[in-house]
Amino acid sequence: FFARAARQRVFTPTVFEGATKIEPPQPVPGHIPRPSWAARPGGHPERLPDSLFAEVKSPEAIEKVRRANQVAARALQAALAAAQPGATTHDVDRAAFDVTVAAGAYPTGIGLGLPKGICTSVNEVVVHGIPDSRVLQDGDICNIDVSVYLDGHYGDNSAMALVGTVDEEGKRLCEVTRRSMEAAISAVGPGVPLSKVGEVIHGIADAEGYAVIREFCGHFIGRELHMSPIVKHYRNDDDVILRPGMTFTIEPILCEGSNHCYQWADGWTIVTLD
């Protein structure tokens, strides 16, 4: 599960397109099994059959997803510990990479079109920030998104790193985003419509004066990283009814101000518009 927050207020931008250097990805040891898409140009997974929509997984598949997520969680904790003032987001990526490959798992960013294993989204970056030479500053907030491939299944999680001493507005944004995620987790279960996720998160965002980013959603997960249906974090009328054996992510992104955003020329980094 995830909680993401994008800082967006009247202030001088803190990230600048093309201003930093992106190092090549770390080489993944040859003995670690690769996802099938890793050998394809552009790293595009194959389209899944319609029969896997809202897949109900076997106990064996759920156990594999659980193990992959346990590795992803350990890699995320290492990355969070590395996110200190003076460190670069490349350093953060390397911390997650080392834990991932030590567990025999594959860092899924590499080969999936990204030049790095994880995403690090700082301040006004909404999602898909690429680890680079930017030095983390005291007061930054940074979402760290870690996913891994292990034994044919995926684990996926993220969290906000509060770098050094973060101001009260930044801390509140992160706290409300996490609270909305936890409330949505508590609200779902067998027989509950998937739309409950968006109802709960959107309600908390409205009450606290934040906007919900709509372009990026949670997703079902298992034998592929991104499976259907998507999990919307805003009010919707999706009619999927949850059943035991379904596995999916809840990853709300809340922001200050408007929820409009745009993409950099790198094809990945998304930043708030205002």
Order of alpha helices (4+ residues) and beta strands (2+ residues): beta-alpha-alpha-beta-beta-beta-beta-beta-alpha-alpha-beta-beta-beta-beta-beta-beta
